[in-house]
Amino acid sequence: MIAKTDIPVGDKVILGAKPGGGAYRVLVVDDSMFIAKQLGQILASEGFEVADTAGDGAHGVEKYKAAAGSIDLVTMDITMPVMDGVTALEKILEFDKEAKVIMVSALGKEDVVKKCLLTGAKSYIVKPLDRKKVLERVASVLGL
């Protein structure tokens, strides 16, 4: 079923479009291909560009550094193999203290989410993903 919000309307404001043109670029870091794809679809539906994806924190940090300055936002899963999201958040913020990172967490991880927010994450999204909440958090962090 198609929701009214999924139907393009005349002069609808595209959330992911930058004021000067182009799209906000997002790096999606999650070991679940399903969640990464779902986030990508939600973001793309509003005009965001998924610049890249990574399946663990270590690759997420590498990809963020490699794209230095061209990533506007990172969505970061907390529980991942190789390097968890908390460590990856710390490493990204060491590299770029202005980085905008939104943590993605399953229910019941409130203490870890709190630690992430104190470390410098800008917000969090709880799984299972809710399209409206994802877009609200992304818009809030980007100041839209």
C-alpha positions, 0 to 999 in steps of 0.5 A: 500500500502506498502512503500519501507521503510517498506520492510526489506532489507538485512543489514538495520540499525534498528533505535530502536536497541541499539549499545550494543544490545536490543531496545530503550524503549519508554513510550507512554503517550496519552489519545487517544488510536488511537494515542498511537497505531499509535505511537506504530506501527511506533516505533515498525516498526523500532525496538523500544520497547514500554515499556508501555503506559499511558492514562493520565499524572498522570499514565505516571509519575507513570509508568516512576518512576516505570520503573526508569532508563529503559525508554529511551524516553517518548512521551507525549501528551499535552492535557489529563484528570487528569494531562496534559502533561505540568505538567507531563513533569515537574514532570518527569523532577523533578524526572529525570532531564536527561529524554528525553521527546517528546511532542505530540501536535495538530496544533495550540498549538505552545505557549504550545509547546514553554513552554514545550521546555523551561521547558525541553522537547527535541522536539515535534511531531505535530498531525496528525502523520507523520511516517517520522517526528516521526522517525526523531524527535525520532532519533534526541532526542536519538542522532541516 
